[in-house]
Amino acid sequence: MKDVKIPFSSFDIFSNFIPPFILCSGVYVLQEYSKHLKDFIGILNNILIGVNIANSKNLTIAIISLTMLLLIFCLGHTLMALSSLIIDRIFVGKGFGYPIEHLLKFKKTKWKKFSNKFYKTICFMILIYTCLLLWFPYVKIIYIFLIHLATYIVLKILLTEARGLINKDAENAIFIKIYNHINNNIKIYYSVLYVLTVGSAVIVEMLFNLVCDIFRMHPFKDGFISNFEKLYENMFKLNLKNEFHDYDSTAFWLPYCTTHNTQPNSSQSLSTIRTMVYFSRSLSMVFAVMTCICIAMLIIEPYNISISIFGSITLSISVLFFIHYYNMFYNYYTKQMLRNYYASAVIKYGKDFQLK
């Protein structure tokens, strides 16, 4: 008799089933404090109870169970996609920087430094406005200011990204004039927001450095980095620090693939850590979504203190899981992967590479 294999891996369970289940549980708890949300969930509950296929109770329960399982699985993938886009690509990739950038002390261009500060500031401003919307949803000026900020951010992102992709050639002279004209008008029209952006960038940098010190997220020693570069360049015939930027992360994936193919035991351990990293990221997104639901409820019920408290709790948990995610990504995944790659390469090729 053949062994029956479970069709789901631990990655599926931790990334695609548990996070949406926690989200649904949170919404169910929240509906106790919101009349409108309770009525909406009551309608959905009545629809499910009213389903009856061929008067077969067992068949009805089975179909409802499978449907709910499928919906939870789809919701899990949606949360995973959102966390990958918002947390990984934007906040980490463009804002705080991937761990490998800090561990190996990659030199940043002026454009990269500006991009990091800009997206860190966006993260900080979102946090501040979320707190304001949770506790002062009845103050209309906050919504007006928020619309202006969102407009500023969108235009600024579009203009700066476009500016980074063009060259100062004669053929782009017209585009550059248009860019400078619009950019100057944005700075004038949103002068207050611009000052807040610059000021908050300093605060964000201080908080980020504080978190790095608390969790000991420090770069490798210069000697290790120098030897690592030699190993990388000899093995792949590529310059390490030229292989990592916004549009290419070869410097990360080549050591990862090498470790995965040459060290099965280490690869299995790293896969387990990676699952927990993604799990933390998804949980951060789950509680962020709960916070957004609380804000939506407060627009309808602006004086409901219970929802404000619930939203503040979910926001705090979301931030904590984001910090936990970045710490796991930095100290337990990327650092361990680079060490494994370095150790295996030195053992196999160290004499040929003449590291000393």
Beta strands, then each sheet from edge to edge (+ up, - down):
strand 1: 244-245
strand 2: 248-249
sheet 1: 1+ 2-
end
